Amino acid sequence: MTGQFGRAQRRTTVSRAGFLRLLGGATAATAVPGLLAGCGGGSGGSDGKDLKMIGAGSQEAGLALALDQYKQQHPDVSINLSFAPADQIQTSVRAQLAAGNAPDLHAVYPGNGSAMSMVQISKAGLLADLSAQSWTQRIPTGFKGAYSNDGKTYIFSPGTSVLGAVYNKKAFATAGVEPPTTWSELIRVCETLKRKGIVPIALGAQTPWVTQLINYALVPSKVYAKQPDFDDRMGAGTTSFAQSGWRDAMAAYLELQERGFFNDNPNGTTYEQSVSLVGTGKAGMAIQVSAVLDAFRKAATAPDDIAMFPMPGSDVAAENWIPGGIVVGIGVSAKSKGLDTAKSFVEFCAQPAIVGAWAKAAACVPLYADGEPDVDPVLKPFMPYLAENKAVPFMDQRWPNAQVQPTHFAVVQELLGGRNTIEGALTKMDEAYRKTS
């Protein structure tokens, strides 16, 4: 790589297929001890200045930029940065943390709800406390639950990602359609794209984390717009997935499939393939988080071919809400031999100028700014929703355990494969939500 990314130390991006090849075909859980030995935090240099860091693929543009800036000011520090797909972060790095040989710095998911979430791994004593760093005082009150557990801050993340439709402007122009603002308009846009021989919505449901995104895009309008305290009611046991607008969201998800708006065999299509479909204009759009916009831009003929719009979940435009969640961040392994140096890197990243640069590179809204935030232009259609408090965190960030999210992945794949019903899927999610361990 050249330019702003060219100075980082031995930076590599590991595809999902490449990661699995490293595993030799074994499951991540059974192959962990030798897999990322080169990223082991326990094997850092004795002077604490030879560190390993592994990020999620969606962090590459922003995290690499931050590291390059840090390296210019700290030439005596070596941080070996590599990246892995989200599903491998959730399995391999989590197991390495438990084994005591994790990278010094690594991706951490905000809030709760997954095996690599801040709450889950901080409860296990595997994350270093960052509360003494001054930037933690600038975290907006509404977002503190994504960064902190039991009053202590364990993760740095540069800001808020939105979720909506990433679309190819040339494909839309070919079909003569514009971004829709209601559900009925979305259906008409998809019908027109389909008639023009363009796949309306690329869906890479073979990659587990992708399965959740259409529900996440629809649930704000179908659940939270009508019941803003839904998460509190879930926690109190006075409602359930099966008794809520989640049923309508899943029905709408299946309607898109039944109308033939997805690519063939979504359960056999990967995230990377869905990105390629949109980038090349073979598909009109994909429902995705803004944090991965860089991948779509790289897949397109020109970066400006790619834009985003909020996915409408209602037939009344004013009743549409959006999901907006703190993006995947970084944490410091509690067992890092370079603890002080690793923490200094986090503190460097939390400077407003670096927060803004990382957030822009990751196409998210910065956590805080000294002055007016500089956001990626494609995010402008989402800004009114944030300003009008018509945005809710990604659903899993309020789930009480790490069981609901993988259950959600699985039931969506079952629904797409005709192996479950909406009733059965929601029942499984409710059972997972009530688990205490």
TILUM-981084 format. One line per 5 residues: number of its first residue (from 1); their letters; for each residue y, z, x of C-alpha. Coordinates in pm, 1 decimal, always signed. Layout:
<recs>
NUM	A	Y Z X  ... $
</recs>
This chain:
<recs>
1	MTGQF	+0.0 +0.0 +0.0  +358.3 -56.7 +107.2  +701.9 +78.4 +32.7  +732.6 +425.1 -113.4  +355.5 +469.6 -123.3 $
6	GRAQR	+280.4 +352.3 +227.6  +329.8 +674.4 +422.4  +81.5 +907.1 +251.4  -215.9 +1032.4 +448.1  -544.5 +847.2 +390.8 $
11	RTTVS	-477.0 +808.4 +19.5  -759.8 +656.7 -179.6  -817.5 +581.7 -544.4  -1175.7 +629.2 -656.4  -1279.8 +432.1 -962.8 $
16	RAGFL	-1523.7 +581.7 -1209.9  -1793.2 +341.6 -1093.7  -1720.0 +418.3 -731.5  -1727.9 +788.0 -801.1  -2067.9 +754.3 -966.0 $
21	RLLGG	-2193.7 +548.2 -673.6  -2095.9 +834.7 -446.2  -2311.7 +1050.9 -666.9  -2605.9 +823.2 -601.2  -2671.7 +796.5 -973.3 $
26	ATAAT	-2707.8 +1171.4 -1019.3  -2504.5 +1367.8 -1267.1  -2181.4 +1515.6 -1140.5  -2296.3 +1870.4 -1195.6  -2605.9 +1834.2 -981.5 $
31	AVPGL	-2444.2 +1635.7 -702.1  -2129.5 +1839.3 -649.1  -2200.4 +2029.9 -324.8  -2186.9 +1722.9 -102.0  -1977.2 +1491.3 -313.9 $
36	LAGCG	-1622.3 +1577.9 -223.0  -1690.4 +1767.2 +97.0  -1392.2 +1588.7 +248.3  -1172.7 +1753.4 -16.2  -1297.0 +2107.8 +28.1 $
41	GGSGG	-1018.5 +2362.6 +22.5  -1234.9 +2608.9 +212.9  -1250.8 +2373.4 +509.1  -875.0 +2332.3 +564.0  -729.4 +2359.2 +910.9 $
46	SDGKD	-711.8 +2705.5 +1063.5  -332.8 +2680.5 +1085.1  -313.6 +2626.3 +708.0  -138.6 +2290.9 +750.9  -433.1 +2054.3 +710.8 $
51	LKMIG	-488.7 +2038.3 +335.3  -689.3 +1838.1 +85.5  -562.5 +1734.5 -255.7  -734.8 +1546.5 -537.6  -547.1 +1416.3 -837.2 $
56	AGSQE	-640.3 +1250.6 -1162.6  -599.5 +873.5 -1168.8  -305.7 +893.8 -1410.3  -109.9 +1094.7 -1151.0  -121.2 +836.7 -876.0 $
61	AGLAL	+227.9 +686.9 -893.1  +415.3 +1015.9 -933.5  +205.8 +1241.2 -713.9  +196.5 +989.1 -430.0  +574.4 +955.4 -447.3 $
66	ALDQY	+617.4 +1334.6 -430.8  +379.7 +1359.2 -135.5  +565.1 +1088.3 +55.9  +893.5 +1271.4 +5.1  +736.8 +1600.3 +112.7 $
71	KQQHP	+587.0 +1442.2 +422.6  +925.1 +1315.5 +536.0  +1056.9 +1673.2 +538.0  +736.6 +1838.4 +665.6  +587.2 +1602.2 +928.2 $
76	DVSIN	+378.5 +1886.8 +1070.9  +176.3 +1918.5 +748.2  -122.6 +1694.0 +675.6  -222.1 +1655.5 +309.8  -512.1 +1421.4 +248.9 $
81	LSFAP	-466.5 +1287.3 -106.6  -729.7 +1108.9 -312.3  -779.4 +1039.2 -681.7  -1068.2 +1042.4 -927.4  -1117.6 +956.6 -1295.8 $
86	ADQIQ	-1046.1 +1229.5 -1550.2  -1408.9 +1282.6 -1650.7  -1507.7 +1345.6 -1288.7  -1219.7 +1590.5 -1241.0  -1357.9 +1781.4 -1539.6 $
91	TSVRA	-1706.6 +1807.0 -1389.7  -1712.4 +1774.7 -1011.6  -1389.6 +1952.6 -918.2  -1459.1 +2226.5 -1172.9  -1798.1 +2291.0 -1013.7 $
96	QLAAG	-1644.8 +2290.0 -666.0  -1393.5 +2551.5 -774.8  -1676.9 +2775.3 -887.3  -1861.9 +2711.8 -560.8  -1557.8 +2799.1 -348.5 $
101	NAPDL	-1522.3 +2461.7 -175.5  -1260.4 +2292.4 -391.9  -955.2 +2103.5 -261.6  -655.8 +2318.1 -169.0  -452.0 +2139.2 -436.3 $
106	HAVYP	-600.6 +1967.3 -737.8  -535.0 +1829.9 -1082.3  -511.2 +2089.9 -1359.3  -480.8 +2017.3 -1730.5  -214.2 +2211.1 -1921.8 $
111	GNGSA	-288.4 +2474.4 -2182.6  -644.1 +2526.7 -2298.3  -922.6 +2315.4 -2439.4  -1101.7 +2158.7 -2142.8  -1310.6 +2273.8 -1847.7 $
116	MSMVQ	-1023.1 +2200.0 -1606.9  -748.0 +2340.7 -1827.9  -507.2 +2598.0 -1690.5  -631.7 +2873.0 -1922.2  -1000.2 +2818.3 -1854.0 $
121	ISKAG	-982.4 +2811.2 -1475.3  -715.6 +3080.4 -1442.6  -929.5 +3314.0 -1655.3  -1205.2 +3257.6 -1401.2  -973.6 +3366.2 -1117.4 $
126	LLADL	-981.8 +3020.9 -955.0  -609.4 +2939.4 -956.5  -332.3 +3087.7 -743.4  -44.7 +3255.6 -928.6  +279.4 +3054.8 -898.8 $
131	SAQSW	+497.7 +3293.2 -1102.3  +714.2 +3398.8 -807.1  +852.1 +3045.1 -769.9  +1200.7 +3011.5 -918.7  +1133.4 +2687.7 -1108.5 $
136	TQRIP	+902.9 +2875.6 -1347.1  +1214.9 +3026.2 -1506.8  +1321.6 +2677.0 -1618.5  +1011.8 +2606.8 -1826.4  +1129.5 +2559.6 -2188.0 $
141	TGFKG	+1005.9 +2836.7 -2415.0  +808.6 +2598.6 -2634.8  +607.6 +2475.6 -2336.8  +527.0 +2807.3 -2169.5  +179.1 +2815.9 -2323.0 $
146	AYSND	+94.3 +2495.6 -2135.1  +189.8 +2649.7 -1798.8  +110.9 +3019.6 -1829.6  -173.6 +3253.4 -1914.6  -130.5 +3629.7 -1960.1 $
151	GKTYI	+230.3 +3599.3 -1848.2  +154.1 +3425.1 -1518.4  +223.2 +3062.1 -1430.0  -65.7 +2867.9 -1274.5  +25.4 +2499.9 -1300.5 $
156	FSPGT	+311.1 +2267.6 -1216.8  +357.4 +1956.8 -1429.2  +661.0 +1728.1 -1419.8  +707.5 +1682.4 -1792.2  +599.7 +1550.9 -2129.0 $
161	SVLGA	+394.6 +1240.0 -2190.8  +401.6 +1067.0 -2526.6  +111.4 +892.8 -2693.0  +143.0 +571.3 -2887.0  +65.7 +201.4 -2875.2 $
166	VYNKK	+94.4 +34.0 -2536.2  +140.3 -333.5 -2621.6  +172.5 -673.3 -2457.6  +504.8 -824.8 -2563.3  +385.1 -1179.5 -2493.0 $
171	AFATA	+78.2 -1132.9 -2714.7  +299.5 -997.4 -2993.4  +539.6 -1292.2 -2949.7  +250.4 -1539.0 -2963.1  +142.7 -1389.7 -3294.8 $
176	GVEPP	+501.6 -1365.7 -3418.8  +484.6 -991.4 -3487.2  +707.1 -692.7 -3412.2  +616.0 -325.6 -3353.9  +536.5 -168.6 -3693.3 $
181	TTWSE	+697.6 +144.1 -3834.6  +449.5 +225.3 -4113.8  +70.7 +228.7 -4147.7  +74.2 -72.4 -4383.5  +285.1 -266.0 -4136.1 $
186	LIRVC	+38.7 -177.1 -3860.5  -246.0 -317.3 -4067.9  -53.3 -641.2 -4126.1  +29.4 -672.3 -3754.8  -338.0 -626.7 -3666.9 $
191	ETLKR	-444.1 -885.3 -3925.7  -198.2 -1137.5 -3782.6  -308.9 -1076.0 -3423.8  -671.2 -1116.7 -3528.0  -598.0 -1449.4 -3700.7 $
196	KGIVP	-434.4 -1570.4 -3378.5  -752.0 -1492.0 -3182.6  -602.2 -1184.1 -3016.6  -793.6 -854.5 -3027.0  -554.1 -626.7 -3215.7 $
201	IALGA	-649.9 -297.3 -3048.4  -839.6 -260.6 -2721.4  -1062.9 +48.1 -2731.9  -1255.5 +163.0 -2424.9  -1462.1 +432.8 -2595.3 $
206	QTPWV	-1732.0 +430.2 -2326.3  -1484.7 +639.7 -2125.2  -1505.4 +973.3 -2309.2  -1140.2 +1082.7 -2293.6  -1026.3 +757.3 -2452.6 $
211	TQLIN	-1218.3 +834.1 -2773.4  -973.9 +1106.5 -2876.3  -649.3 +910.9 -2851.8  -636.9 +732.2 -3187.1  -699.8 +1061.2 -3367.6 $
216	YALVP	-434.4 +1226.5 -3151.6  -188.6 +952.2 -3249.2  -260.8 +990.6 -3621.5  -302.8 +1366.4 -3663.0  +68.6 +1455.3 -3612.9 $
221	SKVYA	+161.3 +1249.9 -3920.3  -144.8 +1339.1 -4124.7  -166.5 +1709.2 -4038.4  +137.0 +1862.3 -3866.7  +408.3 +1679.3 -4061.5 $
226	KQPDF	+268.2 +1848.3 -4372.9  +145.2 +2171.6 -4214.9  +340.2 +2248.8 -3894.1  +161.5 +2583.6 -3854.2  -182.8 +2422.9 -3862.4 $
231	DDRMG	-283.4 +2562.4 -3520.7  -189.6 +2914.5 -3625.6  -389.7 +2874.3 -3945.9  -686.5 +2748.8 -3746.4  -663.9 +3050.3 -3518.6 $
236	AGTTS	-649.6 +3283.2 -3816.2  -950.0 +3116.4 -3978.0  -762.2 +3017.8 -4294.0  -821.5 +2645.8 -4254.9  -1054.3 +2410.8 -4067.0 $
241	FAQSG	-1077.2 +2056.2 -3939.7  -1288.0 +1965.2 -4242.1  -1029.8 +2105.8 -4486.0  -731.7 +1930.9 -4330.0  -569.2 +1595.8 -4269.7 $
246	WRDAM	-809.0 +1548.0 -3979.7  -1034.3 +1394.1 -4245.4  -764.6 +1135.0 -4324.3  -708.1 +1063.1 -3955.1  -1076.2 +991.8 -3895.5 $
251	AAYLE	-1090.4 +776.4 -4208.8  -796.1 +572.1 -4078.2  -968.3 +543.9 -3736.4  -1279.1 +403.0 -3903.0  -1069.2 +172.2 -4121.4 $
256	LQERG	-940.2 +5.2 -3806.0  -1298.6 -51.0 -3696.0  -1419.3 -170.4 -4037.3  -1139.7 -427.6 -4051.7  -1255.7 -565.9 -3715.9 $
261	FFNDN	-941.7 -467.2 -3526.6  -1120.8 -338.3 -3215.3  -1284.6 -536.3 -2937.1  -1659.9 -589.6 -2962.8  -1870.3 -283.8 -2881.2 $
266	PNGTT	-1601.5 -21.2 -2812.1  -1872.4 +227.9 -2707.3  -1974.6 -15.7 -2435.3  -1618.7 -82.8 -2316.5  -1453.5 +122.3 -2042.4 $
271	YEQSV	-1095.0 +238.8 -2014.2  -1042.6 -1.9 -1724.1  -1166.9 -294.8 -1934.0  -934.7 -200.9 -2219.4  -641.1 -195.9 -1977.3 $
276	SLVGT	-734.9 -543.9 -1857.2  -758.8 -675.1 -2214.3  -403.3 -566.3 -2290.9  -263.6 -661.1 -1951.8  -394.8 -1016.9 -1979.4 $
281	GKAGM	-283.2 -1053.1 -2341.1  -638.1 -1091.1 -2474.1  -562.1 -777.6 -2675.8  -234.5 -690.9 -2838.7  -231.2 -316.9 -2781.3 $
286	AIQVS	-418.4 -1.3 -2687.9  -349.3 +350.0 -2810.5  -272.0 +539.8 -2492.5  -61.4 +802.4 -2319.5  +254.7 +693.4 -2143.8 $
291	AVLDA	+127.5 +852.5 -1822.2  -105.4 +553.9 -1766.6  +158.9 +284.3 -1822.1  +148.8 +199.6 -1453.3  -210.8 +78.6 -1487.1 $
296	FRKAA	-117.4 -155.6 -1773.6  +180.9 -288.1 -1583.2  -35.9 -365.0 -1281.5  -282.7 -549.3 -1506.3  -9.4 -762.6 -1665.9 $
301	TAPDD	+136.2 -1086.4 -1537.6  +469.2 -906.9 -1508.8  +541.0 -533.7 -1553.4  +803.2 -610.0 -1818.3  +533.3 -762.1 -2040.5 $
306	IAMFP	+428.7 -406.1 -2128.3  +608.6 -176.3 -2371.8  +526.3 +104.4 -2616.2  +593.2 +203.5 -2974.7  +503.2 +515.6 -3175.9 $
311	MPGSD	+182.9 +457.8 -3372.6  +266.4 +507.8 -3741.0  +29.8 +727.5 -3939.1  +220.1 +725.2 -4267.5  +346.5 +463.9 -4511.2 $
316	VAAEN	+680.6 +644.2 -4512.0  +852.1 +586.4 -4178.6  +1048.0 +911.8 -4200.9  +720.9 +1107.3 -4227.4  +580.1 +978.3 -3899.7 $
321	WIPGG	+537.2 +1234.1 -3622.8  +417.4 +1178.8 -3267.5  +205.2 +1365.2 -3013.2  +383.4 +1472.0 -2697.6  +203.6 +1681.0 -2442.1 $
326	IVVGI	+267.0 +1821.4 -2098.3  +103.7 +1579.2 -1856.8  -175.0 +1672.4 -1618.7  -29.6 +1875.0 -1333.2  -139.6 +2036.0 -1010.2 $
331	GVSAK	-256.5 +2382.5 -919.2  -351.9 +2564.7 -601.3  -706.0 +2683.2 -542.2  -709.6 +3062.8 -520.7  -950.4 +3030.2 -226.8 $
336	SKGLD	-744.2 +2782.2 -24.8  -713.6 +2871.8 +344.9  -375.8 +2700.8 +339.6  -247.8 +2897.1 +41.3  +113.6 +2933.6 +158.4 $
341	TAKSF	+144.6 +2568.1 +256.1  -13.4 +2452.9 -68.6  +229.1 +2667.9 -266.6  +520.2 +2527.9 -67.1  +418.6 +2177.4 -173.5 $
346	VEFCA	+422.4 +2284.3 -538.7  +765.5 +2441.6 -496.0  +890.3 +2120.6 -334.8  +761.3 +1916.9 -630.1  +948.6 +2144.8 -870.2 $
351	QPAIV	+1292.8 +2050.0 -734.8  +1486.9 +1869.7 -1012.2  +1518.9 +1548.0 -809.8  +1143.3 +1533.7 -745.1  +1064.2 +1633.8 -1104.9 $
356	GAWAK	+1277.9 +1345.5 -1225.6  +1132.3 +1091.2 -982.1  +773.0 +1195.3 -1056.6  +837.7 +1196.1 -1432.4  +990.0 +849.4 -1421.9 $
361	AAACV	+703.9 +714.9 -1211.0  +458.6 +864.2 -1461.9  +658.7 +739.1 -1762.6  +712.9 +1084.7 -1904.2  +1013.0 +1292.2 -2004.8 $
366	PLYAD	+1103.5 +1535.5 -1722.2  +1042.7 +1906.0 -1776.8  +1404.3 +1979.1 -1684.0  +1693.6 +1801.8 -1518.1  +2031.8 +1871.6 -1365.1 $
371	GEPDV	+2226.5 +1652.0 -1605.8  +2105.0 +1373.9 -1835.9  +1735.6 +1294.9 -1775.6  +1657.5 +945.4 -1647.2  +1360.7 +820.5 -1848.1 $
376	DPVLK	+1157.6 +500.9 -1839.5  +1316.6 +255.0 -2087.6  +986.8 +206.7 -2272.6  +1005.9 +569.9 -2385.2  +1330.1 +519.7 -2579.5 $
381	PFMPY	+1156.2 +455.7 -2916.0  +997.9 +801.1 -2884.3  +1310.2 +998.5 -2796.4  +1437.2 +1041.8 -3155.8  +1109.0 +1210.4 -3250.4 $
386	LAENK	+1150.2 +1457.9 -2966.3  +1513.7 +1519.9 -3059.1  +1423.6 +1575.1 -3427.1  +1130.1 +1809.0 -3348.8  +883.6 +1558.0 -3491.9 $
391	AVPFM	+650.4 +1593.3 -3193.9  +353.6 +1822.9 -3144.7  +146.7 +1901.8 -2832.9  -171.8 +1710.3 -2771.0  -423.3 +1873.3 -2999.9 $
396	DQRWP	-657.7 +2017.5 -2735.9  -375.7 +2216.9 -2574.3  -403.3 +2469.5 -2858.5  -781.5 +2473.8 -2893.1  -936.7 +2812.6 -2804.5 $
401	NAQVQ	-1219.8 +2700.4 -2577.5  -1355.8 +2413.1 -2373.1  -1617.4 +2320.5 -2635.3  -1405.7 +2140.0 -2895.0  -1282.1 +1856.0 -2676.8 $
406	PTHFA	-1623.5 +1724.8 -2559.9  -1751.6 +1767.2 -2914.6  -1461.7 +1553.0 -3034.5  -1545.4 +1287.7 -2773.8  -1907.1 +1282.0 -2884.0 $
411	VVQEL	-1849.6 +1268.3 -3259.4  -1604.1 +980.6 -3228.5  -1862.6 +782.1 -3032.6  -2115.1 +869.7 -3303.6  -1878.1 +753.3 -3577.0 $
416	LGGRN	-1806.3 +426.5 -3397.5  -2180.6 +375.7 -3351.3  -2259.2 +451.1 -3715.9  -2460.4 +759.6 -3621.7  -2252.6 +1019.2 -3803.6 $
421	TIEGA	-2025.1 +1068.8 -4101.1  -1672.5 +1207.4 -4111.3  -1809.0 +1517.7 -4281.5  -2069.9 +1564.6 -4011.3  -1821.0 +1501.2 -3732.2 $
426	LTKMD	-1569.6 +1754.9 -3859.1  -1843.3 +2011.5 -3920.3  -1945.8 +1982.9 -3556.5  -1586.6 +2025.2 -3442.7  -1543.1 +2334.0 -3660.7 $
431	EAYRK	-1861.9 +2484.4 -3518.4  -1736.8 +2418.4 -3162.6  -1395.4 +2569.2 -3243.9  -1555.6 +2897.0 -3353.6  -1755.0 +2939.9 -3033.8 $
436	TS	-1640.1 +3230.8 -2821.9  -1782.0 +3118.5 -2488.3 $
</recs>
